[in-house]
Amino acid sequence: MSGNPRPDELANLRPSGDAADVCRTPMCTAPALTVILPCYNEAERLPGTLQALLTHLSAAPGKVEVLVVDDGSTDATVTVAEAVAAADRRVRVLSYGPNRGKGFAVRTGMLAAQGDLVVFTDADGSYRPGDLDRIVEALDQAPVAIGSRAGDPSGPVARRAASRVFNLAIRGTLGLPFGDTQSGLKGFRRPAARQIFRQARVDGFAFDVEVLWLARQLRLEVTEVQVQAMERQGSKVQMVADALEMLGEVWAVRRARTSRAHAEGGSAPIPPPEAAVSAADSPVGTAATPAGAPPALQAS
């Protein structure tokens, strides 16, 4: 269960010394990299993840933004994120309600991101900053780079077996050739991100599958990067229930593929190109309301 951080824990998130001076410098140009953290009730684990990322990432003005997307949390996730954003200009916070699902949160962040490269990773800190670096490096070679845990011997046996079965089902249903569709670490060049996420529909955990299917439909090269996910307490994934829901969403993607209805239905209509350009090119720090986001979406 996620708890609310104590005031002294929030204070520890604030940078000091030279880092504090850098963070007060306005960002005048689009950053080279946006890191998106989709969050739902992560007040307990988010501080450590942000601390690790901000320590690892460049502190040079305008190089990096960390975009925290709060997916209708009912705990103090927004309070934690805003405490960091108030002290470190690399951090932006987008929040909305009610909870819509991880796919919706990632899509919201992708369409609001300012970076030339855009990477999303799990807010619980499952992936090391070094793995994020490897995804970024892989984007020199391909417009889409995805983390792959295939062959990683760590983690519970039951979870690895379930992941293997799910990936075999994906291969059979949609013909995707990837060893791991569900890794929570994926990166995109900005044009590729805009192409894919303007068309994305799935709000739940199966959004990864839809994203990779869309990348294939758009003939975008996808490269896989070996990563290792660290097991975290308090995971919100319920293996059986979520696997069944994901398979249902995957089947919906397949139906859309065969009926050519993918561009007609769903909760997030495809915006006109000028709307996507407006959201993607607005100055850092301003509110950007991506397609499919509710009117209550706000930037903090």
Secondary structure, DSSP 8 states (H G I E B T S, - for coil): ------HHHHHHTS--THHHHHHTS---S--SEEEEEEESS-TTTHHHHHHHHHHHS--STTSEEEEEEEES-SSSHHHHHHHHHHH-TTEEEEEESS---HHHHHHHHHHH---SEEEE--TT--S-HHHHHHHHHHTTT-SEEEEE-TT---S-HHHHHHHHHHHHHHHHHH----S-S--S-EEEEHHHHHHHHTT----STTHHHHHHHHHHHTT--EEEEE------TT----HHHHHHHHHHHHHHHHHHHHHT-TTT-SSS----HHHHHHHHHS-TTS----TT--TT-EE-
